[in-house]
Amino acid sequence: MALPTQARVVIIGGGAVGVSALYHLARAGWTDCLLLEKNELTAGSTWHAAGNVPTFSTSWSIMNMQRYSTELYRGLGAAVDYPMNYHVTGSIRLAHSRERMMEFARAQGMGRYQGMDIGILGLDEIKARYPFIEPHDLQGALYDPSDGDIDPAQLTQALAKGAREMGARIERFCPATGVRRENGEWVVETTRGEIHCEIVVNAAGYYAQRVAEWFRPYGGRRLPMMVMSHQYLLFEEVPEVRDWSQAAGHKLPLLRDVDTSYYLRQEKHGFNLGPYERNCRAHWATPDDPMPEDFSFQLYPDDLDRLEPYIEDALARVPLLGSVGVSKVINGPIPYAPDGLPLIGPMPGVPNAFEACVFTFGIAQAGGAGKVLAEWVTEGQTEWDMWSCDPRRFTAYADHDYCVAKGMETYGHEYAMHFPWHSWPAGRGKRRSPLHSRLQAAGAVFGAYNGWERANWFARPGDDLSEEATQTWNRAGPWEPRIRAECEAVRDHCGILPISGFTRLKVNGPGARDWVDSLTCSRLPAQGRIGLLYFPDSRGRILTEMSCMVHGPEDVGLITAGVAQWHDGELLSRNAPEGITVTDHSAEVECLLVTGPKSREILAPLTDADLSLPWLSVQYDTHVAGRPCALVRVSFAGELGWELHCGLDDAPAIWDAVTAAGARPFGMWALNSLRIEKSYRAWKGDLSTDYSLLEGGLERFIRWDKPFPGKAALLQEKQAGSRKRFVTLKVEAGAADAPYMSTLWHEGQIVGETTSGAWGYRTNASLALAMLRADLATPGTRIEVEIFGERHQAEVMPDAPLWDPSNERLRA
């Protein structure tokens, strides 16, 4: 059959994810879609994948995606009339520590919210479900009844059959060789001819970076990924396992020793052991180890020496494993993004191009990924907020060395707990402000924000800065008294915080102000003022928040979160009218927040600015310590204060002068506490597309007298009433504050979730920002917050900040 010359969508890559994307596009009614595979379907990582299908995650969006996969796979074989070996065996995740049990309790709460029956097991229950285990040194386990394993090839072929039957097309043995733009559409070049299409999807697996290079001339970037060597061992048949399975009528649960870092699965009547070893190996990462042109259905040589301690541990945990030999070793390539999560969504900088690639757990996530990708393509938005997988989360700092270092770190800690106080060391120092050495001298303990090193807190001599000290979910630690003191300094005197790497965008050209105005539901501020703008999608959900300064009808400046750099830049630049340009100046300016009741007193001798101008005023062409500076009277800490925006080379002199005058350095963790006391929202936690602007309590920023995206949906919601409402909670917490997505309970029913939480040092209380069922969102309502498995009483606070509710301190 001849290769089509036209298609609406062309997908490059025929693994489980690419075929799932095709299946879901066809199911959405987009049947004029074509998938290209250079070899046979599954020829990349799919064919050698172990095929485990967990739902567990401590990421809300990843759990959603994996849960959807399990639901899809259960009925897929019958739906498309294709035989599939899908074994829902359940899984047991072993815990060696109290901290791991706390993580499991949190995952259990998240899973329960999503309708999953995840449970906690004691040692006797572990032994009852898995009789061959030695549980002597364990604290307990997490049991997931939906976990299991599937044949990756059968899954892919079933999805392919379903896609074809709906009208989509698959061309095997048809390598794509390049792309180009002609007359506003894509031309995909192949060995068998050219295909004109509207949209291209890069689903090329571990070849995705090579495919991404074709898009570089059209605004693309180097795709952030690397490739790991992953091994698993297949063992010979074990008679005891055979006998137990036949008597029980099912397979053993999949066992994961996450603290040691391996899984152990029943494979037929033997075992499959898959370690994620610390002493791991990257492939195709150096000039002397180039990626081959075609690695289809190939494996790396065995490299078992580095697995020895994991094998020994598994033999001690399940001694029966040592009664037989190894029948086969699989050592194949698995792609890794720096954080181990896939890239699903718009290709940064490139029109009508998407990515669905770099899947570390592609079989478990393929079903959900196909759904998400199809939503991106057909609707321009997704049901769940998927920032965790958005390709735009990595910006220009994610170079080759960074990706290799972070990929190896992530692989070696695949099952690690991600504690809120811990910072992973690999790939650090990519972006440093001119103040870095001064912050170091002041005792800064740094964290990475879009590659920028910012001070999280300031240590004092003798503080425990070991990695072990950070391995806790609890509030207490060497940082806690320092954060308290920093917050008190801001409350009582004056603090100074460098916020390096703010995203700074300029929109210029005829009609620039009107263009920005058309994208937001908010009213743009007058010249000389700053204001918050909210940008809804077509459903009225929260895309982003930006601070705006209008310099004229053809000149608008916008400031947004550092990590939102490419996301918000594209929101403004995509579909911008001819003549309007969006430029990024994020790396050219430093910002110092000087805030606290003494901030005016400290700044007055140092500046020629008028410090009597009101809250939300902006002054340009002023000076601080003799250096040019813009003063913006705002403070995310909720105190009297100014943001000082200056050139990079001028920041050290300003820092020196302000600190010499008495301002005390404070860090991002103190700022987080301070902003929660003011009920200020944070991007992609409290502000996400999981919520509408009305649910988010942002109606005061909506100007109903102007057109904007999502207005019809918001008017409909306003008339019908919102299902949820944003609230601030005062929580009777214990040792830990409520993390993101802690479940809210009322009279035995799940009624909402937290979006962020922290201890408030000015209010002396544990606080949480949350989305609560609307009928309960009234001051004084008592609910419960589930924090690491324990329910704590909480009270809904009045619809105002807990600290300085009338903003008198801000306006002073």
Residue pairs with C-beta under 8 A, 6 or more apart in sequence:
3 171
3 174
3 190
3 192
3 193
3 195
4 34
4 169
4 195
5 193
5 194
5 195
5 196
6 32
6 195
6 196
6 197
7 32
7 33
7 34
7 169
7 195
7 196
7 197
8 30
8 32
8 33
8 197
8 198
8 199
9 25
9 30
9 32
9 33
9 34
9 197
9 198
9 199
9 200
9 201
9 377
10 33
10 34
10 35
10 36
10 176
10 186
10 188
10 195
10 197
10 199
10 200
10 201
11 18
11 21
11 22
11 33
11 34
11 35
11 36
11 200
11 201
11 203
11 356
12 18
12 36
12 176
12 188
12 200
12 201
12 202
12 203
12 204
12 211
13 35
13 36
13 37
13 44
13 202
13 203
13 204
13 205
13 207
13 208
13 211
13 357
14 35
14 36
14 37
14 39
14 40
14 41
14 42
14 43
14 156
14 170
14 172
15 41
15 42
15 43
15 44
15 45
15 46
15 156
15 203
15 205
15 362
15 366
16 42
16 46
16 49
16 152
16 155
16 156
16 159
16 362
16 363
16 366
17 203
17 205
17 342
17 356
17 357
17 359
17 362
17 365
17 366
17 369
17 370
18 35
18 37
18 201
18 203
18 204
18 205
18 356
19 35
19 41
19 156
19 159
19 160
19 163
19 170
19 366
19 370
20 159
20 366
20 367
20 369
20 370
20 371
21 201
21 203
21 356
21 369
21 370
21 373
21 374
22 33
22 35
22 159
22 160
22 163
22 168
22 170
22 370
23 159
23 160
23 162
23 163
23 166
23 168
23 370
24 370
24 371
24 373
24 374
25 31
25 33
25 163
25 168
25 373
25 374
25 377
25 378
26 33
26 162
26 163
26 166
26 167
26 168
27 162
27 166
27 374
28 374
28 375
28 378
29 378
30 374
30 377
30 378
31 166
31 167
31 168
32 167
33 168
33 169
34 168
34 169
34 170
34 171
34 195
34 197
35 163
35 168
35 169
35 170
35 171
36 171
36 174
36 175
36 176
36 188
36 190
37 43
37 170
37 171
37 172
37 173
37 174
38 173
38 174
38 175
38 176
38 294
38 296
39 172
39 173
39 294
39 296
39 297
40 172
40 173
40 296
40 297
41 153
41 156
41 157
41 160
41 170
41 172
42 152
42 153
42 156
42 157
43 296
43 297
44 204
44 205
44 206
44 207
44 295
44 296
44 333
45 205
45 206
45 332
45 333
45 334
45 335
45 359
45 362
46 152
46 153
46 156
46 205
46 362
46 363
47 152
47 153
47 297
48 299
48 330
48 332
49 152
49 362
49 363
50 149
50 232
50 263
50 265
50 272
50 274
50 330
50 363
51 149
51 150
51 151
51 152
51 155
51 363
52 147
52 148
52 149
52 254
52 263
52 265
52 361
52 363
52 364
53 66
53 69
53 70
53 73
53 86
53 147
53 148
53 149
53 150
53 363
53 364
54 66
54 91
54 144
54 147
54 254
54 361
54 364
55 63
55 66
55 67
55 70
55 111
55 116
55 118
55 144
55 146
55 147
56 63
56 66
56 91
56 93
56 107
56 111
56 118
56 142
56 144
56 147
57 63
57 66
57 107
58 103
58 106
58 107
58 110
58 418
59 341
59 388
60 110
60 384
60 740
60 741
61 384
61 385
61 386
61 387
61 388
61 389
62 341
62 365
62 388
62 389
63 107
63 110
63 111
63 114
64 114
64 368
64 384
65 365
65 368
65 369
65 371
65 372
65 384
65 386
65 389
66 361
66 364
66 365
66 368
67 111
67 114
67 115
67 116
67 146
67 368
68 367
68 368
68 371
69 364
69 365
69 366
69 367
69 368
70 88
70 146
70 148
70 367
71 367
72 367
72 368
72 371
73 84
73 86
73 150
73 155
73 367
74 86
74 88
76 82
76 84
76 155
76 158
76 159
76 162
77 83
77 84
77 86
77 158
79 162
80 158
80 159
80 161
80 162
80 165
81 161
82 154
82 157
82 158
82 161
82 162
83 154
84 150
84 151
84 154
84 155
84 158
85 150
85 151
85 154
86 148
86 149
86 150
86 151
86 155
87 148
87 149
87 150
87 250
87 251
88 145
88 146
88 147
88 148
89 147
89 148
89 149
89 250
89 251
89 252
89 253
89 254
89 266
90 129
90 143
90 144
90 145
90 146
90 147
90 148
90 253
90 254
91 143
91 144
91 147
91 148
91 253
91 254
91 255
91 256
92 121
92 126
92 129
92 130
92 141
92 142
92 143
92 253
92 254
92 255
92 256
93 104
93 141
93 142
93 143
93 144
93 256
93 258
94 126
94 135
94 138
94 141
94 255
94 256
94 257
94 258
94 259
94 317
95 101
95 104
95 138
95 139
95 140
95 141
95 142
95 258
95 259
96 137
96 138
96 139
96 259
96 260
97 139
97 259
98 139
99 417
99 419
99 471
99 472
99 473
100 139
100 258
100 259
100 417
101 120
101 139
101 140
101 789
102 473
102 736
102 788
102 789
103 417
103 473
103 788
104 120
104 140
104 141
104 142
104 789
105 120
105 788
105 789
105 790
106 739
106 742
106 788
106 789
107 118
107 142
108 118
108 119
108 120
108 142
108 789
109 742
109 743
109 786
109 789
110 741
110 743
111 117
111 118
111 144
112 118
112 743
112 750
113 741
113 743
113 750
113 753
116 144
116 146
117 145
117 146
118 142
118 143
118 144
118 145
119 142
119 143
119 145
120 140
120 141
120 142
120 143
120 789
121 129
121 140
121 141
121 142
121 143
122 140
123 135
123 138
123 140
125 141
125 143
126 133
126 135
126 138
126 140
126 141
127 133
127 135
129 143
129 253
130 252
130 253
130 255
131 244
132 240
132 241
132 244
132 252
132 318
132 319
132 320
133 255
133 317
133 318
134 316
134 317
134 318
134 319
143 253
147 253
147 254
148 254
149 254
149 265
150 363
152 363
155 363
155 366
159 366
159 370
160 170
163 170
164 170
171 190
171 192
174 190
174 191
174 192
175 190
175 191
176 188
176 189
176 190
176 211
177 189
177 190
177 191
178 188
178 189
178 214
179 186
179 187
179 188
179 189
179 200
179 214
179 215
179 218
180 186
180 187
180 189
181 187
181 218
182 196
185 196
185 197
185 198
185 352
186 196
186 197
186 198
186 199
186 200
186 352
186 353
187 194
187 195
187 196
187 197
188 194
188 195
188 197
188 200
198 352
199 352
199 353
199 354
199 377
200 352
200 353
200 354
201 353
201 354
201 355
201 356
201 373
201 377
202 208
202 211
202 212
202 215
202 223
202 347
202 353
202 354
202 355
202 356
202 357
203 355
203 356
203 357
204 210
204 211
204 357
205 335
205 357
205 358
205 359
205 362
206 225
206 227
206 291
206 295
206 333
206 334
206 335
207 291
208 223
208 225
208 335
208 343
208 355
208 357
208 358
209 222
209 223
209 225
210 291
212 220
212 221
212 222
212 223
212 347
212 355
213 220
213 222
214 220
215 347
215 350
215 353
216 222
218 349
218 350
218 351
218 353
219 348
219 349
219 350
219 351
220 347
220 348
220 349
220 350
220 353
221 348
221 349
221 396
222 399
222 400
223 343
223 355
223 357
223 358
223 391
224 337
224 338
224 343
224 358
224 394
224 398
224 402
224 403
225 335
225 336
225 337
225 343
225 357
225 358
225 403
225 407
226 282
226 285
226 335
226 336
226 400
226 403
226 404
226 407
226 408
227 282
227 283
227 284
227 285
227 291
227 333
227 334
227 335
227 336
227 407
228 280
228 281
228 282
228 283
228 333
228 334
228 335
228 336
228 407
228 408
228 411
229 280
229 281
229 282
229 283
229 300
229 303
229 331
229 332
229 333
229 334
230 274
230 276
230 331
230 332
230 333
230 334
230 411
231 274
231 275
231 302
231 303
231 304
231 307
231 329
231 330
231 331
232 272
232 273
232 274
232 275
232 329
232 330
233 272
233 273
233 274
233 304
233 307
233 311
233 326
233 328
233 329
233 330
234 267
234 270
234 271
234 272
234 326
234 327
234 328
234 329
234 330
235 267
235 270
235 271
235 272
235 273
235 321
235 324
235 325
235 326
235 327
236 270
236 324
236 325
236 326
236 327
237 268
237 269
237 270
237 324
238 269
238 270
238 271
238 320
238 321
238 323
238 324
239 269
240 320
240 323
241 252
241 266
241 269
241 270
241 271
241 320
242 269
244 252
245 251
245 252
245 266
245 269
251 266
252 266
254 263
254 264
254 265
254 266
255 263
255 264
255 265
255 317
255 318
256 262
256 263
256 264
256 415
257 263
257 264
257 313
257 314
257 317
258 415
259 415
260 310
260 313
260 314
260 317
261 275
261 276
261 277
261 278
261 310
261 412
261 413
261 414
261 415
262 273
262 274
262 275
262 276
262 310
262 313
262 314
263 272
263 273
263 274
264 271
264 272
264 273
264 274
264 314
264 317
264 318
264 321
265 271
265 272
265 274
266 272
270 324
270 327
271 318
271 321
273 310
273 311
273 314
273 321
275 307
275 310
275 311
275 314
276 411
276 412
276 414
276 415
277 306
277 307
277 309
277 310
277 412
278 412
278 413
279 306
279 412
280 306
280 408
280 411
280 412
281 303
281 306
282 404
282 407
282 408
283 289
283 300
283 333
284 290
284 291
284 333
285 400
285 404
295 333
299 330
299 331
299 332
300 331
300 332
300 333
301 331
302 329
302 331
303 331
304 311
304 329
314 321
315 321
315 322
334 360
335 357
335 358
335 359
335 360
336 358
336 360
336 403
336 407
336 410
336 411
337 343
337 358
337 360
337 394
337 403
337 407
338 394
338 398
338 402
338 403
338 406
338 407
338 410
338 427
339 406
339 410
340 360
340 407
340 410
340 411
340 414
341 360
341 388
341 389
342 356
342 357
342 358
342 359
342 360
342 362
342 365
342 369
342 389
343 355
343 356
343 357
343 358
343 389
343 390
343 391
344 355
344 356
344 369
344 372
344 373
344 376
344 386
344 389
344 390
344 391
345 354
345 355
345 372
345 373
345 376
345 382
345 386
345 389
345 390
345 391
345 392
346 353
346 354
346 355
346 376
346 390
346 391
346 392
346 570
347 353
347 354
347 355
347 391
348 391
348 392
348 566
348 570
349 566
349 570
351 574
354 373
354 376
354 377
355 391
356 369
356 370
356 373
359 365
359 366
359 369
362 369
369 389
371 383
372 382
372 383
372 384
372 386
372 389
375 381
375 382
375 383
376 382
380 537
380 538
381 537
381 538
381 539
381 541
381 689
382 689
384 690
385 684
385 688
385 689
385 690
387 393
387 567
387 684
387 688
390 567
392 566
392 567
392 570
393 563
393 567
395 450
395 451
395 565
395 566
396 451
397 430
397 431
397 450
397 451
398 451
399 430
401 427
402 427
402 430
405 426
405 427
406 424
406 426
406 427
408 426
409 424
409 425
409 426
409 427
413 424
417 471
419 470
419 471
419 472
419 473
420 473
420 739
421 470
421 472
421 477
421 479
422 467
422 470
422 471
423 446
423 447
423 448
423 456
423 470
427 448
428 446
428 448
428 453
429 453
430 448
430 451
430 452
431 450
431 451
431 452
431 453
431 500
431 501
431 587
432 452
432 453
433 452
433 453
433 498
433 500
433 501
433 590
433 648
433 651
434 590
434 648
434 649
434 651
434 652
435 498
435 500
435 590
435 651
435 652
435 655
436 453
438 652
438 655
438 656
439 446
439 455
439 498
439 665
442 455
442 458
442 659
442 665
443 458
443 459
443 460
443 463
444 455
444 456
444 457
444 458
444 459
444 665
444 667
445 455
445 456
445 457
445 458
445 459
445 465
445 479
445 667
446 453
446 454
446 455
446 456
447 453
447 454
447 455
447 456
447 668
448 454
449 500
449 501
449 562
449 563
449 668
450 501
450 503
450 562
450 563
450 565
451 501
452 500
452 501
452 562
453 500
454 498
454 499
454 500
454 501
454 667
454 668
455 497
455 498
455 665
455 667
455 668
456 479
456 667
456 668
456 669
457 479
457 482
457 483
457 486
457 667
457 668
457 669
457 670
458 482
458 486
458 665
458 666
458 667
459 465
459 478
459 479
459 482
460 482
463 478
463 482
464 477
464 478
465 478
469 477
469 478
470 477
473 736
473 739
473 788
474 735
474 736
475 735
475 736
475 737
475 759
476 735
479 669
483 667
483 669
483 670
483 673
483 761
484 761
486 495
486 664
486 665
486 666
486 667
486 670
487 666
487 670
487 673
487 674
487 761
487 762
488 761
488 762
489 495
489 596
489 664
489 666
490 595
490 596
490 637
490 639
490 666
490 670
490 674
491 596
491 597
491 639
491 761
491 762
492 596
492 597
493 596
493 597
493 598
493 662
493 664
494 594
494 595
494 596
494 597
494 598
494 599
494 601
494 602
494 662
494 663
494 664
495 593
495 594
495 595
495 596
495 637
495 663
495 664
495 665
495 666
495 670
496 592
496 593
496 594
496 655
496 658
496 659
496 663
496 664
496 665
496 666
497 592
497 593
497 595
497 637
497 665
497 666
497 667
497 668
497 670
497 671
498 590
498 591
498 592
498 593
498 651
498 655
499 591
499 592
499 593
499 643
500 562
500 590
500 591
501 562
501 586
501 587
502 559
502 560
502 561
502 562
502 586
502 589
502 591
503 559
503 560
503 561
503 562
503 564
503 565
503 568
503 569
503 584
503 586
504 557
504 558
504 559
504 584
504 585
504 586
504 588
504 589
505 546
505 557
505 558
505 559
505 560
505 568
505 569
505 572
505 582
505 583
505 584
505 585
506 555
506 556
506 557
506 558
506 582
506 583
506 585
507 515
507 516
507 555
507 556
507 557
507 558
507 572
507 576
507 580
507 581
507 582
508 554
508 555
508 556
508 580
508 581
508 583
509 554
509 577
509 579
509 580
509 581
510 554
510 579
510 580
511 553
511 554
511 577
511 579
511 580
512 553
512 554
512 555
512 556
512 580
513 524
513 550
513 552
513 553
513 554
513 555
513 556
514 553
515 576
515 577
515 580
516 524
516 533
516 548
516 556
516 558
516 572
517 524
517 706
518 707
518 708
519 535
519 571
519 572
519 708
519 709
520 533
520 534
520 535
520 708
521 534
521 535
521 536
521 693
521 701
521 702
521 703
521 706
521 708
521 709
521 710
521 711
521 714
522 531
522 532
522 533
522 534
522 701
522 702
522 703
523 531
523 703
523 706
524 531
524 533
524 548
524 550
524 556
525 531
525 548
525 549
525 550
525 616
526 550
527 550
527 551
527 552
528 617
528 618
528 619
529 549
529 616
529 617
529 618
530 547
530 548
530 549
530 616
530 617
530 618
530 632
530 634
531 547
531 548
531 616
532 545
532 546
532 547
532 548
532 701
533 545
533 546
533 547
533 548
533 558
533 701
534 542
534 544
534 545
534 693
534 698
534 701
534 702
535 542
535 543
535 544
535 545
535 546
535 571
535 709
536 542
536 543
536 692
536 693
536 708
536 709
536 710
536 714
537 543
537 689
537 709
537 710
538 709
538 710
538 713
539 692
539 710
539 713
540 692
540 693
540 694
540 710
540 711
540 713
540 714
540 717
541 688
541 689
541 690
541 691
541 692
541 693
541 710
542 687
542 688
542 689
542 691
542 692
542 693
542 696
542 698
543 571
543 689
544 560
544 564
544 567
544 568
544 571
544 683
544 687
545 560
545 681
545 683
545 687
546 558
546 559
546 560
546 568
547 558
547 559
547 560
547 634
548 556
548 557
548 558
549 556
549 557
549 558
549 559
549 618
549 632
550 556
550 557
551 557
558 568
558 572
560 568
560 683
561 568
561 683
561 684
562 586
563 683
563 684
564 683
564 684
565 584
565 586
569 582
569 584
572 582
573 582
576 582
588 647
588 648
589 645
589 646
589 647
589 648
590 645
590 646
590 647
590 648
590 650
590 651
591 643
591 644
591 645
592 643
592 644
592 646
592 651
592 654
592 655
592 658
593 635
593 636
593 637
593 641
593 642
593 643
593 644
593 671
594 602
594 603
594 641
594 642
594 643
594 644
594 658
594 663
595 635
595 637
595 639
595 640
595 641
595 642
596 637
596 639
596 640
596 641
596 663
597 639
597 640
597 809
597 812
598 662
599 639
599 640
599 641
599 642
599 663
600 611
600 640
600 812
602 658
602 661
602 662
602 663
603 609
603 611
603 624
603 642
603 658
603 661
604 611
605 661
606 624
606 625
606 657
606 658
606 661
607 622
607 623
607 624
607 625
607 629
607 631
608 622
608 623
609 619
609 622
609 623
609 624
609 629
609 631
610 619
611 642
613 619
613 633
614 633
614 811
615 633
615 634
615 807
615 810
615 811
616 633
616 634
617 632
617 633
618 630
618 631
618 632
618 633
619 630
619 631
619 632
620 630
621 628
621 630
622 628
622 629
622 630
622 631
623 629
624 631
624 644
624 646
624 654
624 657
624 658
625 653
625 654
625 656
625 657
625 658
626 653
627 646
627 647
627 650
627 653
627 654
628 646
628 647
628 650
629 644
629 645
629 646
629 650
629 654
630 644
630 645
630 646
631 642
631 643
631 644
631 645
632 642
632 643
632 645
633 641
633 642
634 641
634 642
634 643
635 641
635 642
635 643
635 810
636 671
636 674
636 675
636 680
637 671
637 674
637 675
637 678
638 674
638 675
638 677
638 678
638 680
638 801
638 803
638 804
638 807
638 809
638 810
639 674
639 804
639 809
639 810
640 809
640 810
640 812
641 810
644 654
646 654
659 665
670 761
672 682
672 756
672 758
673 758
673 759
673 760
673 761
674 762
674 803
675 682
676 756
676 757
676 758
676 760
676 767
676 768
676 769
677 760
677 762
677 763
677 767
677 801
677 802
677 803
678 801
678 802
678 803
678 804
679 728
679 769
679 800
679 801
679 802
681 687
681 696
681 755
681 769
682 756
685 740
685 755
685 756
686 696
686 726
686 755
686 756
686 769
687 696
688 755
691 724
691 726
691 771
692 710
692 713
692 714
692 717
692 722
693 699
693 701
693 702
693 710
693 714
694 714
694 717
694 718
694 722
695 722
695 723
695 724
695 725
695 726
695 771
696 726
696 771
697 725
697 726
697 727
697 799
698 726
699 718
702 714
704 711
704 715
721 774
722 774
723 773
723 774
724 752
724 771
724 772
724 773
724 774
724 777
725 771
725 772
725 773
725 774
725 777
726 769
726 770
726 771
726 772
726 777
727 769
727 770
727 771
727 772
727 777
727 796
727 797
727 799
728 767
728 768
728 769
728 770
728 796
728 797
728 801
728 802
729 738
729 754
729 767
729 768
729 769
729 770
729 783
729 785
729 794
729 795
729 796
729 797
730 763
730 765
730 766
730 767
730 794
730 795
730 797
730 802
731 737
731 738
731 757
731 765
731 766
731 767
731 768
731 785
731 787
731 792
731 793
731 794
732 766
732 792
732 793
732 794
733 759
733 766
733 785
733 787
733 792
734 787
734 790
734 792
736 787
736 788
737 757
737 758
737 759
737 766
737 767
737 768
737 787
738 754
738 757
738 766
738 768
738 785
738 787
739 754
739 757
739 787
740 754
740 755
740 756
740 757
741 753
741 754
741 755
742 753
742 754
742 757
742 768
742 785
742 786
742 787
743 750
743 752
743 753
743 785
743 786
744 750
744 751
744 752
744 753
744 754
744 770
744 772
744 783
744 784
744 785
744 786
744 794
745 751
745 783
745 784
745 785
745 786
745 791
746 773
746 776
746 781
746 783
746 784
751 772
751 773
751 776
751 783
752 770
752 771
752 772
752 773
752 776
752 783
753 770
753 771
754 768
754 769
754 770
754 785
755 769
755 770
755 771
756 768
756 769
757 766
757 767
757 768
757 769
758 766
758 767
759 765
759 766
759 767
760 766
760 767
760 802
760 803
762 803
763 802
763 803
765 802
767 802
768 785
768 794
770 785
772 783
772 796
776 783
776 796
777 796
778 796
779 796
779 797
779 798
779 799
780 795
780 796
781 795
781 796
782 793
782 794
782 795
782 796
783 793
783 794
783 795
783 796
784 791
784 792
784 793
784 794
785 791
785 792
785 794
786 792
798 805
800 806
801 807
804 810
